[in-house]
Amino acid sequence: MGKRTTTNIILQIALLLIALAWLFPLLWGIVNSFRDYTYTVEHGYFSLGGFTLDNWADAWVQGGFSSSLVNSAIITVIAVVATLALSTCMAFVLARFSFRFTLAMLAFFVSANLLPPQALLVPIFRMFGAIPLPGFLSDSGSLLNTHAAVILINVAFQTGFCTFVLTNYMKAIPAAIYESAEVDGASVWRQFWQMTVPLCRTPLAALATLQTAWIYNEFFWATQLMQSGDRFPVTSSLNNLKGAFFIDYNLLSAGSLIAAIPILLLFFVLQRHFVSGLTMGATKG
């Protein structure tokens, strides 16, 4: 008993130290977001004092968060709805019908997630730049610097993962349900809309929550495809807080926290769905 108690104490201390090490950058960013940059330059970041609320007000104005948060909401909602709609349809076909290339098609959908985005940047950037759009839809006259560019790229990359998850879930639905529906004269559309979709509410809710977090926080494509104009999502607007010759990390910390607050609130409200998404498929039944 004594050895077991000692082991548990050591384990708890080790886990506490790991948790503190993981939380330290976040806690340090919160502290520095309330500190004056001039004071930290003179006294160092490990000093105490120089607390102010100006960083938050300046970050809100300089980062243009009043409009970028709305832009992120538009991009996230449309991309999540489109991703789930497409992946649900494809997963139903792959799970419900058996044909020669089922496995190959599923592998094709998932393979997009295996490609590094940096390898696709140049061809996608040129392709989007060559697609003309009228001036009221685009500041550049092309698909670049538009909400549609970020939405399309997120849907393309996320649909494969959602299709893979939903296909495995739909395959677990008993075939007898569909056989009974066919006997009653239910069409394929009714089997999909009135039977399969209601039975997939749990994975759809989990995927919607996870996709909202991933698409809202997406930085690489949002930064590369949105480089000017007033359609910046919140991740791209963080670049407005960087100076030409130096970076005010206190100001940047405040801006990063402003950008993180909506998704943190979403996490606490929908925490159950986050956990369901992380553990989906870990247990049977």
PyMOL commands that set and color helices and strands:
alter all, ss='L'
color gray80, all
select helices_A, chain A and resi 2-33+37-43+54-62+65-96+102-114+117-130+147-171+175-183+188-199+201-217+220-225+234-241+249-269+271-279
alter helices_A, ss='H'
color red, helices_A
deselect
rebuild
show_as cartoon
